[in-house]
Amino acid sequence: MLVGVGVDLLHLSRLRAVLARRDPARLAGRILCTDELHDWRNLGGSTFQSERYLALRWTAKEAAYKALYPLCTPTWKDLCVSKAGPKPVLGFASDSRLAPASSDRLERLRMHLSVSHDADLMVAYVVIEQT
């Protein structure tokens, strides 16, 4: 059963403006779950890689929020994007307050994520289904 669909589009210039006004580590600490934050810190300091990493997670989590609402209202840190194989995978963070084991409804959710980027745009599309 389809629960929801969400999409988000981010102009990377908007993210660059945020990063110019704030410490990138502060923004990362605000939007990344524990595992993502660890991976972000290990990127090696490349501004390009850091920007893309944050942009992908920003758009994926915004799209997921739209797809999950009103079933649940996750925070940035409740959701986690990991790289398992050739494409990113969206799920609940291991330390999420919305841990799937805590709710039978959430345990049966499957999240499908598709992302794309071109030039100065990043887009994420999320479909949530309940099995």
N, C-alpha and C positions, 0 to 999 in steps of 0.2 A: 504494500500500500504506500502510495506517495504521501509523504509528510509535508514536504516543501521544496521550493526552488529558490535559490538566491544568486545574484550576480553582483559583482563590484568591479568598477573601473577606476584605476588610479593613474593620474598623470605623474610621472616620476619627478617632474619639476616641483610638484607640491611636496613630495617627500623630501627632495633636496632642500627646499625652503625650511621645512621643519628641522632637518638635520643641521642646517646652518644656524638656526636659532637656539638649538638645544644640543647638549652633549649626546652623541649617538648612543653611548652606553645607557644613558638615562631612558631614551626612547625604547631601546632594545629591552631594558629591564621592565618597561611598562607593558609591552605588547607580546613578549615571548614567554612561553612556558619554560620550565627549568631545563628540559632537554634541548630545546631550541636555543636558549641563551648560551648553554655550554657549546653547542655547535657554532654559533655565531662568533663567540670569542676565539674559536680555533680556526677561523677563516684566514688568519695571517695578516690582517690589517689592510687588505685591498679595499679601497673605497668603492670600486665598482661592484665587487662581490658582495660586500656588506650591504650596499644599497639594494641590489637585486634580491638578496636574502630577505631583507626587511620588507620590501615591496611585495614579494610573493606571499609572505605570511600575513601582511596587512590585508591584502585583497581577499585571500582565502578565508580569513576569519570574519571579515565583514560580510562576505557572501554567505558563509555558514550561519552567522547570526540571523540574517534575513530568512534563510531556509528553515531554521529551527524555531523561530518565533511563531506562535506563542507557546509551543510545546515546552520550551525551556529558554532561559535567557542567559547564555554563557557569557563570561568575561573573556577578555583577550587571553588570559592565562589558562582558562578552562579547555581551550582548544589547542591542538598541536599538529603541526605539519611536519611529516618526516619524509625522508627519501628512501623508499624501499623499491629498488629497481629503477626502471627508466622514468617513472613519473612520481610526483609527490602524492602522499597519502594523508588524508585528514582524519583525525580521531580526537577523542578526549584525552587530555594530558593525564599522565599517571597519577599526578597529585591534584587532579581537578576536584572541586567541590561537587561536581556533577558526575562523579565516577559512575560509569554504566552499571556497576554492580549494586549501586545504591538505589537503583530504580529499575523495575522490570520494563517500563516503557523505554528507557534509554538503552537498556541492555540489548534490545532488539533493533536498534537503529543501525543503518548502514549509510555511510557518508561517501558520496562520489564527488571527486574534485577534478576539475579541468582548469588549467591555467595557460595563458598565452601572453607573450609580450612582443612588442614591435616598436622600435625607435623609443619614444618617450611614454609609452602606454603599457600598462599591465592590466590584464583582466582575469577574473576568476569566476568560475561557474560551479555552483554546488547543488547537488540533488540529494535529498534525504529521503530514504525509504525505511519503512518499518517491516520487518520480516515476521 
